[in-house]
C-alpha cells in the first residue's frame, strides 16, 4: 500500500530570512513538502520555492498550483525544469486551470482567460514542453488539482499526483466517487492521490473558515466531514488510515497554521 505523504500550504510573503525560517520549521516538523499558492498578492511561487529549497535541503517543493493562463506554457516548462535541476529533483510541478478569482489576475496582467477547454489545453502544452526539455533526463512529477469530470480525466491521463479539489461541503461518498472515477480513467497508471484537510483539531478558528470558503462553518462541525481531522493523534492517524483504505488518498496537505497540531500524526504515520 502507498505510504503517506504530508505537505504544508504556506503563503510566500515577507522578508527572505523569515520565509526561509518557515521552510526550515516545516521540514523540522516532519513534513515532506512545502506547497506555495499562486496569488498575485503573494511572492511569485517559483522564486519563493527556490529560496525555501535552499533553506531546507530535504524538503520537496510545489506550487499549489500554477494557474496555466497566467504564464506562457514554455515559460512554465523552462522555470520548472530549471528549478527541478537546481534542487536535485525536489520539485512537483503543480498545474491547474486557475481558481475562479484568478480570472481577475489574468486581466490585471493583460492576459486572456479563455474557456475551460482552452485552459486545459494550456496545461497539456506546458506538460509537453516540460517533457521536451527533460528529454532523456530525470522526469519531474506533475501535480494537478481536479474536481470536475473533464479535469479529472485530464489528470488521470497526464498527472503523477492528483489533489482532489473537493469543496469542504463535499460528502465522503462523493469524494469516494471522484477517487474511483480518477482511478478508472487512469486505466492502470500509478497515481498518488491527495486532498486538503482544512481544519486539524476540535476547535475551528475563524481564519480557517475564511480560508476554506464562505458558508461552510456548519459543515465543518459535521462529525463525518473530510474537511476536518479531529480527536487525539491516535484517532487522527486511524482516520487517515481509513481514508487511505476507502478512498485511496495517501497525500494530505494542511494550512501552515495547523502544521504543529498535525505533526504528531505525521510522525506516527511516516516515522519522520
C-alpha positions in Angstrom: 0.0 0.0 0.0 1.2 3.5 -0.8 3.0 5.3 2.0 1.7 8.5 3.5 2.9 11.9 2.4 2.2 15.2 4.2 2.6 18.7 3.0 2.0 22.2 4.3 0.4 25.0 2.3 2.3 28.2 3.2 1.7 31.7 1.8 5.1 33.0 0.4 5.4 36.5 1.8 7.6 38.7 4.0 11.4 39.0 4.1 13.6 36.2 2.8 15.1 35.1 6.1 11.6 34.8 7.6 10.4 32.8 4.7 13.4 30.6 4.8 12.9 30.1 8.6 9.3 28.9 7.9 10.6 26.4 5.4 13.1 25.0 7.9 10.4 24.8 10.6 8.0 22.9 8.3 10.8 20.4 7.5 11.7 20.1 11.2 8.1 19.2 12.0 8.5 16.1 9.7 6.6 17.3 6.6 8.0 16.2 3.3 6.6 19.0 1.0 6.1 22.8 1.1 3.3 24.0 -1.2 3.1 27.6 -2.2 -0.1 29.2 -3.5 -0.1 31.2 -6.8 -1.7 34.6 -6.0 -0.7 38.0 -7.2 -0.8 39.4 -3.7 2.0 37.0 -2.6 5.5 36.5 -3.7 5.9 34.7 -7.1 5.7 31.0 -6.1 8.6 29.5 -8.2 11.0 32.2 -6.9 9.8 31.7 -3.3 10.1 28.0 -3.6 13.7 28.3 -4.8 14.5 30.1 -1.6 12.7 27.5 0.5 14.5 24.7 -1.2 17.9 26.3 -0.5 17.0 26.8 3.2 15.6 23.3 3.8 17.7 20.8 1.7 15.5 17.8 2.4 12.2 19.5 1.6 10.2 18.9 -1.6 8.6 21.9 -3.1 5.5 22.5 -5.2 3.5 25.5 -6.5 -0.1 24.9 -5.4 -0.9 25.3 -8.2 0.3 27.5 -11.0 -2.6 28.9 -12.9 -1.8 28.0 -16.5 -3.5 31.1 -18.1 -1.1 33.4 -16.2 2.1 32.2 -18.0 3.1 31.0 -21.4 3.4 27.2 -21.4 7.0 27.2 -22.4 7.9 29.7 -19.7 6.3 27.3 -17.1 8.4 24.4 -18.6 11.6 26.5 -18.6 11.2 27.6 -15.0 10.1 24.1 -13.8 13.0 22.3 -15.4 15.5 24.9 -14.0 14.1 24.6 -10.5 13.9 20.8 -10.6 17.5 20.6 -11.8 18.9 23.1 -9.3 17.1 21.3 -6.4 18.2 17.8 -7.3 14.7 16.8 -8.4 12.8 18.1 -5.4 10.0 19.8 -7.4 6.5 18.7 -8.0 5.1 20.9 -10.8 1.6 21.9 -9.7 -0.6 23.0 -12.5 -4.3 24.0 -12.8 -6.8 25.9 -14.9 -6.9 28.7 -12.2 -9.2 29.2 -9.3 -12.3 31.4 -10.1 -10.7 34.7 -8.8 -7.6 34.1 -11.0 -9.6 35.4 -13.9 -9.2 38.9 -12.4 -5.5 38.3 -12.0 -5.2 37.4 -15.7 -7.0 40.7 -16.6 -4.5 42.6 -14.4 -1.6 41.0 -16.2 -3.2 41.8 -19.6 -3.7 38.1 -20.4 -6.6 36.3 -21.9 -8.5 33.9 -19.6 -10.0 31.6 -22.2 -12.6 28.9 -21.9 -12.3 25.8 -19.7 -11.2 23.8 -22.8 -8.6 26.4 -23.7 -7.2 26.5 -20.2 -6.9 22.7 -20.0 -5.1 22.8 -23.4 -2.6 25.2 -21.8 -1.9 22.6 -19.1 -1.2 20.0 -21.7 1.0 22.3 -23.7 3.0 23.1 -20.5 3.5 19.4 -19.7 4.5 18.6 -23.2 7.0 21.4 -23.2 8.4 20.2 -19.9 8.8 16.7 -21.1 10.6 18.0 -24.3 13.1 19.9 -22.1 13.7 16.8 -20.0 14.3 14.6 -22.9 16.1 11.5 -21.5 16.8 13.1 -18.1 15.0 12.8 -14.8 11.3 13.3 -15.0 9.6 16.0 -12.9 6.3 14.8 -11.3 3.3 16.8 -12.4 0.6 17.6 -9.8 -2.9 18.6 -10.8 -5.8 19.8 -8.7 -9.0 18.5 -10.2 -12.7 18.0 -9.3 -14.9 18.0 -12.4 -15.1 15.2 -14.9 -13.1 16.9 -17.5 -10.3 18.0 -15.2 -10.2 14.5 -13.6 -10.0 12.9 -17.0 -7.0 15.1 -17.9 -5.3 14.5 -14.6 -5.8 10.7 -15.0 -4.1 10.9 -18.4 -1.2 13.3 -17.6 -0.6 13.9 -13.9 1.5 11.9 -11.5 0.0 13.4 -8.4 -3.7 14.4 -8.2 -5.2 16.5 -5.5 -8.9 16.0 -5.3 -10.2 19.6 -5.2 -13.4 18.8 -3.4 -15.1 21.6 -1.6 -15.3 21.3 2.2 -19.1 20.6 1.9 -18.5 17.5 -0.3 -19.7 14.3 1.4 -17.4 11.4 2.0 -19.3 9.3 -0.6 -18.9 11.9 -3.3 -15.2 12.2 -2.7 -15.0 8.4 -2.9 -16.8 8.6 -6.3 -14.3 11.2 -7.5 -11.4 8.9 -6.4 -12.9 5.9 -8.1 -13.6 7.8 -11.3 -10.0 9.0 -11.3 -8.5 5.5 -10.9 -10.8 4.1 -13.6 -9.8 6.8 -16.0 -6.1 6.3 -15.2 -6.5 2.7 -16.6 -3.7 1.2 -14.5 -1.4 4.3 -14.4 0.1 4.7 -11.0 -1.2 7.9 -9.3 -0.6 9.5 -5.9 -3.9 10.9 -4.7 -4.1 13.7 -2.2 -6.5 16.2 -0.7 -6.6 19.2 1.7 -7.5 18.9 5.3 -9.0 22.3 6.2 -9.0 22.0 10.0 -7.0 19.9 12.4 -8.4 19.6 15.9 -11.7 20.1 17.7 -11.6 23.9 17.5 -12.4 25.7 14.3 -10.6 29.1 14.2 -12.2 31.9 12.2 -9.3 32.2 9.9 -9.7 28.5 8.9 -13.4 29.2 8.0 -12.3 32.1 5.8 -9.5 30.0 4.2 -11.9 27.2 3.4 -14.6 29.5 1.9 -17.9 31.1 2.8 -20.9 29.2 4.1 -19.0 26.2 5.5 -18.9 26.8 9.2 -21.8 24.4 10.0 -20.3 21.8 7.6 -17.0 21.8 9.4 -18.9 20.7 12.5 -20.3 17.6 10.8 -18.7 14.6 12.6 -18.1 12.8 9.3 -16.8 15.7 7.2 -13.5 15.1 5.4 -12.6 18.7 5.8 -11.8 18.3 9.5 -9.5 15.9 11.3 -10.5 15.6 15.0 -9.6 13.7 18.1 -6.3 12.5 19.7 -3.2 11.9 17.5 -4.0 8.2 17.5 -7.6 8.8 16.4 -6.5 11.2 13.7 -4.0 8.6 12.5 -6.8 5.9 12.4 -9.0 8.3 10.4 -6.2 8.9 7.8 -5.7 5.1 7.6 -9.4 4.8 6.9 -9.2 7.5 4.2 -6.3 5.7 2.5 -8.1 2.3 2.6 -11.5 3.6 1.5 -10.6 6.4 -0.9 -7.0 5.7 -1.9 -5.9 9.0 -0.6 -2.4 9.0 0.9 -1.2 12.6 0.5 -2.6 15.2 2.9 -2.0 18.9 2.8 -2.8 21.3 5.7 -2.5 25.0 6.1 0.6 26.3 7.9 -1.5 27.3 10.9 -2.2 23.6 11.6 1.3 22.2 10.9 2.2 22.0 14.6 -1.1 20.3 15.5 -0.8 17.6 12.9 2.9 17.0 13.5 2.4 14.1 16.0 0.2 12.3 13.4 2.9 12.8 10.7 5.4 11.2 13.0 3.2 8.2 13.7 2.4 7.6 10.0 5.7 8.4 8.4 8.3 8.0 11.1 9.7 11.4 10.2 
